[in-house]
Amino acid sequence: MAAPLLAVRDLVVRFATEEGDLTAVDGVSFDVPKGSTVALVGESGCGKSVTALGIMRLLPEPPARVAAAQITFEGRELLTLRPKQMRELRGARISMVFQDPLASLHPLYSVGAQLSEAFRLHLPIGRSEARRRALELLRRVGFPEPARRFGDYPHELSGGMRQRVMIAIALACKPALLIADEPTTALDMAAAKEITALLGELRRELDMSLLLISHDIGLVSEIADRIVVLYAGHVVEHAAAQQLLGAPRHPYTQALLRSLPPRRQRQRRRRLTPTRLPSIAGSVPDLGRLPGGCRFSDRCPVAIDRCHREAPELLTLSARDGESAQARCHLLEPATPHGPSAASGAEPMLTEAVERS
């Protein structure tokens, strides 16, 4: 098998506070293969954005401390690069789109000037060539009337237009990997779907890889090849997107999918049928007061005594449709050399119990 473009092994991110160290990301591991889309999903506070910022080495140290057994990109170990080498890598080979474009764009410079500067920062080209490339890239990301609006300032644009500018800036040097951190948070559903579809189209068109971070598992499911579910700094499930969406194994993943709005059928009068969406009781635990056992145990509808006492390991599960998967739950059975064990009947029982809840 070809080596992944990005390989993350046992990533740990801690923050020093007056009350002691808080571990925001605890042993996270995943790969981003070349030409694929991997999604990190979970509620706010689960460690998704901190994972991305830790990989990019954009967290201030101190108070943050980033450690890992391995973070390699194109075969280079990122944690050992000097700050200058890391700066040269960012924007050229790895780019990032942040969740708040209004905060990321400079309010005193036009969007055209900021995009042109992205070209000139990494490429030996003049102003006219930078402008030409900037206009071409704005057209590619679907920015309306780029020639006329080249001189507009960020506050003059809609949220969707600002996000398209941010994507254009990130793609200026044709990176091998684009990290999109909650790129649709401030957008309405229609704009969010447009931006998500655009990211998928650009990934295929430019033959790059995409690490997509989102709290909306339904939205990322439209373009993701693999999904990594985070909860309170832990990976709780990791599988191929089609497999995870069709047969989620962890109670948290199942709860996330149950909370999605169903596909509504329009009636003859074109009215939408009202539906009350199920929600997940409680909230993500405080990093300073994590449960002693499974971190989801206080919210899990099928937790047993062991869940409250003992932290589960991340298990490699029996393959489905040729795709292996991982999940962190006491009620699941690990894969064996001869296939599913005799006790693996706990898994369908788990699914049925979550559905009844």
C-alpha positions as a Python dict, from the first residue, in 0.01 Angstrom:
ca = {
    (1, 'M'): (0, 0, 0),
    (2, 'A'): (116, 353, -76),
    (3, 'A'): (220, 565, 219),
    (4, 'P'): (-49, 813, 327),
    (5, 'L'): (-1, 1180, 249),
    (6, 'L'): (-55, 1268, 616),
    (7, 'A'): (-7, 1017, 900),
    (8, 'V'): (-96, 1110, 1258),
    (9, 'R'): (-13, 871, 1542),
    (10, 'D'): (-98, 924, 1909),
    (11, 'L'): (-140, 1300, 1891),
    (12, 'V'): (-168, 1458, 2237),
    (13, 'V'): (-236, 1828, 2297),
    (14, 'R'): (-228, 1968, 2649),
    (15, 'F'): (-287, 2320, 2777),
    (16, 'A'): (-132, 2458, 3095),
    (17, 'T'): (-387, 2639, 3312),
    (18, 'E'): (-398, 2776, 3665),
    (19, 'E'): (-588, 2462, 3766),
    (20, 'G'): (-333, 2227, 3606),
    (21, 'D'): (-284, 2066, 3267),
    (22, 'L'): (-590, 1997, 3051),
    (23, 'T'): (-568, 1734, 2779),
    (24, 'A'): (-777, 1848, 2482),
    (25, 'V'): (-660, 1578, 2240),
    (26, 'D'): (-567, 1239, 2380),
    (27, 'G'): (-396, 982, 2156),
    (28, 'V'): (-565, 1065, 1825),
    (29, 'S'): (-447, 866, 1522),
    (30, 'F'): (-560, 866, 1158),
    (31, 'D'): (-430, 880, 799),
    (32, 'V'): (-519, 1103, 507),
    (33, 'P'): (-439, 908, 187),
    (34, 'K'): (-345, 1088, -130),
    (35, 'G'): (-645, 1212, -325),
    (36, 'S'): (-900, 1136, -53),
    (37, 'T'): (-1131, 1324, 185),
    (38, 'V'): (-1118, 1243, 556),
    (39, 'A'): (-1367, 1407, 791),
    (40, 'L'): (-1321, 1473, 1163),
    (41, 'V'): (-1666, 1505, 1323),
    (42, 'G'): (-1810, 1559, 1668),
    (43, 'E'): (-1975, 1822, 1884),
    (44, 'S'): (-1806, 2146, 1986),
    (45, 'G'): (-1541, 2079, 2247),
    (46, 'C'): (-1449, 1733, 2119),
    (47, 'G'): (-1100, 1838, 2001),
    (48, 'K'): (-1147, 1861, 1625),
    (49, 'S'): (-1004, 2210, 1568),
    (50, 'V'): (-727, 2159, 1826),
    (51, 'T'): (-625, 1846, 1635),
    (52, 'A'): (-590, 2045, 1312),
    (53, 'L'): (-407, 2334, 1478),
    (54, 'G'): (-172, 2091, 1648),
    (55, 'I'): (-87, 1926, 1315),
    (56, 'M'): (-25, 2268, 1159),
    (57, 'R'): (178, 2381, 1464),
    (58, 'L'): (-34, 2692, 1498),
    (59, 'L'): (-98, 2659, 1872),
    (60, 'P'): (106, 2896, 2096),
    (61, 'E'): (360, 2695, 2297),
    (62, 'P'): (322, 2760, 2589),
    (63, 'P'): (47, 2731, 2706),
    (64, 'A'): (-5, 2446, 2459),
    (65, 'R'): (217, 2138, 2444),
    (66, 'V'): (193, 1918, 2135),
    (67, 'A'): (338, 1568, 2128),
    (68, 'A'): (292, 1267, 1902),
    (69, 'A'): (456, 941, 1811),
    (70, 'Q'): (436, 1056, 1449),
    (71, 'I'): (301, 1341, 1238),
    (72, 'T'): (441, 1294, 891),
    (73, 'F'): (345, 1480, 576),
    (74, 'E'): (491, 1366, 243),
    (75, 'G'): (738, 1163, 449),
    (76, 'R'): (859, 1460, 660),
    (77, 'E'): (817, 1466, 1036),
    (78, 'L'): (639, 1794, 1108),
    (79, 'L'): (720, 1818, 1480),
    (80, 'T'): (1095, 1828, 1409),
    (81, 'L'): (1082, 2102, 1143),
    (82, 'R'): (1224, 2441, 1234),
    (83, 'P'): (971, 2729, 1250),
    (84, 'K'): (1097, 2871, 918),
    (85, 'Q'): (1058, 2532, 745),
    (86, 'M'): (706, 2499, 884),
    (87, 'R'): (613, 2847, 759),
    (88, 'E'): (739, 2758, 411),
    (89, 'L'): (529, 2441, 416),
    (90, 'R'): (209, 2619, 519),
    (91, 'G'): (33, 2772, 223),
    (92, 'A'): (260, 2598, -26),
    (93, 'R'): (203, 2227, 45),
    (94, 'I'): (-54, 2241, 328),
    (95, 'S'): (-323, 2509, 342),
    (96, 'M'): (-599, 2573, 592),
    (97, 'V'): (-941, 2733, 568),
    (98, 'F'): (-1063, 2865, 904),
    (99, 'Q'): (-1420, 2869, 1029),
    (100, 'D'): (-1454, 3248, 1059),
    (101, 'P'): (-1348, 3414, 731),
    (102, 'L'): (-1432, 3763, 857),
    (103, 'A'): (-1177, 3721, 1137),
    (104, 'S'): (-920, 3564, 903),
    (105, 'L'): (-935, 3828, 627),
    (106, 'H'): (-769, 4165, 687),
    (107, 'P'): (-1043, 4431, 710),
    (108, 'L'): (-825, 4708, 559),
    (109, 'Y'): (-724, 4530, 239),
    (110, 'S'): (-941, 4435, -55),
    (111, 'V'): (-1005, 4067, -118),
    (112, 'G'): (-822, 4092, -450),
    (113, 'A'): (-513, 4237, -284),
    (114, 'Q'): (-511, 3963, -21),
    (115, 'L'): (-544, 3686, -277),
    (116, 'S'): (-275, 3840, -499),
    (117, 'E'): (-44, 3859, -197),
    (118, 'A'): (-90, 3486, -139),
    (119, 'F'): (53, 3420, -486),
    (120, 'R'): (343, 3665, -447),
    (121, 'L'): (436, 3528, -104),
    (122, 'H'): (520, 3183, -242),
    (123, 'L'): (583, 3240, -614),
    (124, 'P'): (834, 3463, -799),
    (125, 'I'): (575, 3659, -999),
    (126, 'G'): (488, 4028, -1044),
    (127, 'R'): (171, 4219, -955),
    (128, 'S'): (2, 4186, -1294),
    (129, 'E'): (56, 3811, -1310),
    (130, 'A'): (-62, 3774, -950),
    (131, 'R'): (-379, 3966, -1036),
    (132, 'R'): (-442, 3751, -1342),
    (133, 'R'): (-405, 3431, -1141),
    (134, 'A'): (-618, 3570, -859),
    (135, 'L'): (-905, 3649, -1098),
    (136, 'E'): (-879, 3305, -1255),
    (137, 'L'): (-891, 3135, -915),
    (138, 'L'): (-1187, 3345, -798),
    (139, 'R'): (-1378, 3229, -1105),
    (140, 'R'): (-1285, 2869, -1031),
    (141, 'V'): (-1428, 2885, -677),
    (142, 'G'): (-1752, 3040, -804),
    (143, 'F'): (-1696, 3395, -680),
    (144, 'P'): (-1955, 3616, -859),
    (145, 'E'): (-1824, 3887, -1093),
    (146, 'P'): (-1459, 3861, -980),
    (147, 'A'): (-1333, 4144, -1204),
    (148, 'R'): (-1593, 4390, -1072),
    (149, 'R'): (-1567, 4286, -708),
    (150, 'F'): (-1188, 4241, -699),
    (151, 'G'): (-1151, 4561, -499),
    (152, 'D'): (-1428, 4489, -247),
    (153, 'Y'): (-1345, 4468, 122),
    (154, 'P'): (-1440, 4168, 339),
    (155, 'H'): (-1725, 4348, 516),
    (156, 'E'): (-1890, 4415, 177),
    (157, 'L'): (-1928, 4044, 103),
    (158, 'S'): (-2175, 3781, 218),
    (159, 'G'): (-2056, 3494, 438),
    (160, 'G'): (-2056, 3252, 146),
    (161, 'M'): (-1855, 3492, -73),
    (162, 'R'): (-1601, 3548, 205),
    (163, 'Q'): (-1559, 3175, 247),
    (164, 'R'): (-1499, 3137, -128),
    (165, 'V'): (-1225, 3399, -102),
    (166, 'M'): (-1067, 3204, 186),
    (167, 'I'): (-1077, 2885, -19),
    (168, 'A'): (-918, 3067, -314),
    (169, 'I'): (-637, 3198, -91),
    (170, 'A'): (-579, 2849, 48),
    (171, 'L'): (-558, 2703, -304),
    (172, 'A'): (-331, 2973, -446),
    (173, 'C'): (-24, 2750, -455),
    (174, 'K'): (-205, 2424, -535),
    (175, 'P'): (-140, 2251, -201),
    (176, 'A'): (-129, 1875, -169),
    (177, 'L'): (-347, 1891, 144),
    (178, 'L'): (-627, 2132, 232),
    (179, 'I'): (-751, 2143, 591),
    (180, 'A'): (-1098, 2299, 618),
    (181, 'D'): (-1191, 2377, 978),
    (182, 'E'): (-1569, 2414, 1012),
    (183, 'P'): (-1588, 2605, 680),
    (184, 'T'): (-1969, 2625, 690),
    (185, 'T'): (-2031, 2723, 1055),
    (186, 'A'): (-2148, 3080, 990),
    (187, 'L'): (-2348, 2995, 677),
    (188, 'D'): (-2712, 2907, 619),
    (189, 'M'): (-2791, 2553, 505),
    (190, 'A'): (-2806, 2636, 135),
    (191, 'A'): (-2469, 2815, 140),
    (192, 'A'): (-2320, 2539, 357),
    (193, 'K'): (-2416, 2275, 102),
    (194, 'E'): (-2270, 2486, -180),
    (195, 'I'): (-1937, 2528, 0),
    (196, 'T'): (-1920, 2159, 90),
    (197, 'A'): (-1993, 2058, -270),
    (198, 'L'): (-1734, 2309, -393),
    (199, 'L'): (-1466, 2159, -167),
    (200, 'G'): (-1545, 1814, -305),
    (201, 'E'): (-1527, 1938, -665),
    (202, 'L'): (-1196, 2120, -608),
    (203, 'R'): (-1045, 1816, -437),
    (204, 'R'): (-1118, 1604, -744),
    (205, 'E'): (-1025, 1874, -995),
    (206, 'L'): (-690, 1959, -831),
    (207, 'D'): (-614, 1600, -726),
    (208, 'M'): (-541, 1706, -369),
    (209, 'S'): (-637, 1560, -31),
    (210, 'L'): (-891, 1716, 204),
    (211, 'L'): (-915, 1702, 584),
    (212, 'L'): (-1264, 1833, 659),
    (213, 'I'): (-1360, 1927, 1015),
    (214, 'S'): (-1727, 1963, 1102),
    (215, 'H'): (-1989, 1914, 1372),
    (216, 'D'): (-2239, 1818, 1098),
    (217, 'I'): (-2191, 1450, 1014),
    (218, 'G'): (-2474, 1469, 762),
    (219, 'L'): (-2305, 1747, 565),
    (220, 'V'): (-1961, 1585, 543),
    (221, 'S'): (-2113, 1249, 450),
    (222, 'E'): (-2177, 1384, 101),
    (223, 'I'): (-1806, 1408, 15),
    (224, 'A'): (-1605, 1212, 277),
    (225, 'D'): (-1425, 887, 198),
    (226, 'R'): (-1350, 813, 565),
    (227, 'I'): (-1493, 957, 887),
    (228, 'V'): (-1319, 988, 1224),
    (229, 'V'): (-1559, 1056, 1514),
    (230, 'L'): (-1409, 1242, 1812),
    (231, 'Y'): (-1555, 1273, 2159),
    (232, 'A'): (-1386, 1456, 2450),
    (233, 'G'): (-1044, 1426, 2285),
    (234, 'H'): (-1073, 1054, 2200),
    (235, 'V'): (-1136, 880, 1870),
    (236, 'V'): (-1452, 679, 1940),
    (237, 'E'): (-1510, 546, 1587),
    (238, 'H'): (-1316, 544, 1261),
    (239, 'A'): (-1437, 379, 941),
    (240, 'A'): (-1505, 422, 572),
    (241, 'A'): (-1782, 680, 530),
    (242, 'Q'): (-2031, 446, 362),
    (243, 'Q'): (-1977, 179, 627),
    (244, 'L'): (-1998, 420, 922),
    (245, 'L'): (-2312, 591, 792),
    (246, 'G'): (-2484, 265, 704),
    (247, 'A'): (-2397, 73, 1020),
    (248, 'P'): (-2248, 295, 1293),
    (249, 'R'): (-2106, 93, 1581),
    (250, 'H'): (-2042, 336, 1867),
    (251, 'P'): (-2343, 470, 2063),
    (252, 'Y'): (-2220, 828, 2015),
    (253, 'T'): (-2200, 791, 1637),
    (254, 'Q'): (-2545, 633, 1635),
    (255, 'A'): (-2680, 923, 1841),
    (256, 'L'): (-2525, 1179, 1605),
    (257, 'L'): (-2689, 1015, 1306),
    (258, 'R'): (-3026, 984, 1480),
    (259, 'S'): (-3023, 1358, 1547),
    (260, 'L'): (-3006, 1441, 1176),
    (261, 'P'): (-3325, 1570, 1011),
    (262, 'P'): (-3491, 1297, 802),
    (263, 'R'): (-3550, 1334, 432),
    (264, 'R'): (-3887, 1503, 426),
    (265, 'Q'): (-4141, 1432, 161),
    (266, 'R'): (-4336, 1726, 29),
    (267, 'Q'): (-4712, 1686, 48),
    (268, 'R'): (-4951, 1783, -231),
    (269, 'R'): (-4980, 2135, -93),
    (270, 'R'): (-4598, 2151, -82),
    (271, 'R'): (-4594, 2184, 294),
    (272, 'L'): (-4320, 2021, 500),
    (273, 'T'): (-4424, 1764, 757),
    (274, 'P'): (-4317, 1889, 1103),
    (275, 'T'): (-4075, 1653, 1276),
    (276, 'R'): (-3928, 1669, 1626),
    (277, 'L'): (-3560, 1578, 1604),
    (278, 'P'): (-3408, 1356, 1875),
    (279, 'S'): (-3116, 1511, 2064),
    (280, 'I'): (-2828, 1379, 2274),
    (281, 'A'): (-2893, 1446, 2642),
    (282, 'G'): (-2626, 1636, 2835),
    (283, 'S'): (-2309, 1790, 2693),
    (284, 'V'): (-1944, 1713, 2626),
    (285, 'P'): (-1766, 1679, 2964),
    (286, 'D'): (-1540, 1950, 3106),
    (287, 'L'): (-1176, 1865, 3031),
    (288, 'G'): (-1093, 1929, 3394),
    (289, 'R'): (-1357, 1682, 3518),
    (290, 'L'): (-1356, 1390, 3277),
    (291, 'P'): (-1544, 1072, 3379),
    (292, 'G'): (-1329, 794, 3519),
    (293, 'G'): (-1447, 533, 3270),
    (294, 'C'): (-1583, 584, 2920),
    (295, 'R'): (-1603, 955, 2849),
    (296, 'F'): (-1947, 913, 2692),
    (297, 'S'): (-2085, 698, 2976),
    (298, 'D'): (-2282, 978, 3148),
    (299, 'R'): (-2478, 1041, 2824),
    (300, 'C'): (-2491, 689, 2684),
    (301, 'P'): (-2835, 522, 2688),
    (302, 'V'): (-2684, 172, 2703),
    (303, 'A'): (-2397, 221, 2950),
    (304, 'I'): (-2331, -64, 3194),
    (305, 'D'): (-2144, -52, 3527),
    (306, 'R'): (-1813, -129, 3358),
    (307, 'C'): (-1852, 179, 3137),
    (308, 'H'): (-1847, 406, 3443),
    (309, 'R'): (-1546, 233, 3599),
    (310, 'E'): (-1312, 138, 3314),
    (311, 'A'): (-1201, 333, 3008),
    (312, 'P'): (-1251, 126, 2689),
    (313, 'E'): (-973, 67, 2439),
    (314, 'L'): (-1000, 156, 2071),
    (315, 'L'): (-1080, -182, 1915),
    (316, 'T'): (-1021, -297, 1559),
    (317, 'L'): (-1351, -455, 1459),
    (318, 'S'): (-1442, -725, 1213),
    (319, 'A'): (-1440, -601, 855),
    (320, 'R'): (-1764, -522, 677),
    (321, 'D'): (-1767, -511, 297),
    (322, 'G'): (-1389, -548, 302),
    (323, 'E'): (-1338, -231, 510),
    (324, 'S'): (-1194, -248, 860),
    (325, 'A'): (-1320, -17, 1132),
    (326, 'Q'): (-1233, 93, 1485),
    (327, 'A'): (-1455, 183, 1778),
    (328, 'R'): (-1411, 247, 2151),
    (329, 'C'): (-1686, 64, 2341),
    (330, 'H'): (-1707, -218, 2599),
    (331, 'L'): (-2016, -358, 2427),
    (332, 'L'): (-1834, -431, 2103),
    (333, 'E'): (-1615, -731, 2024),
    (334, 'P'): (-1272, -698, 1859),
    (335, 'A'): (-1189, -877, 1537),
    (336, 'T'): (-1022, -1217, 1562),
    (337, 'P'): (-793, -1396, 1314),
    (338, 'H'): (-1087, -1624, 1227),
    (339, 'G'): (-1349, -1349, 1193),
    (340, 'P'): (-1619, -1243, 1442),
    (341, 'S'): (-1601, -1413, 1780),
    (342, 'A'): (-1888, -1608, 1928),
    (343, 'A'): (-1962, -1323, 2167),
    (344, 'S'): (-2004, -1068, 1891),
    (345, 'G'): (-2380, -1091, 1932),
    (346, 'A'): (-2341, -795, 2171),
    (347, 'E'): (-2304, -564, 1872),
    (348, 'P'): (-2654, -599, 1720),
    (349, 'M'): (-2794, -589, 2074),
    (350, 'L'): (-2614, -258, 2125),
    (351, 'T'): (-2760, -112, 1805),
    (352, 'E'): (-3113, -224, 1897),
    (353, 'A'): (-3082, -76, 2248),
    (354, 'V'): (-2971, 263, 2114),
    (355, 'E'): (-3256, 268, 1861),
    (356, 'R'): (-3511, 190, 2132),
    (357, 'S'): (-3379, 477, 2344),
}
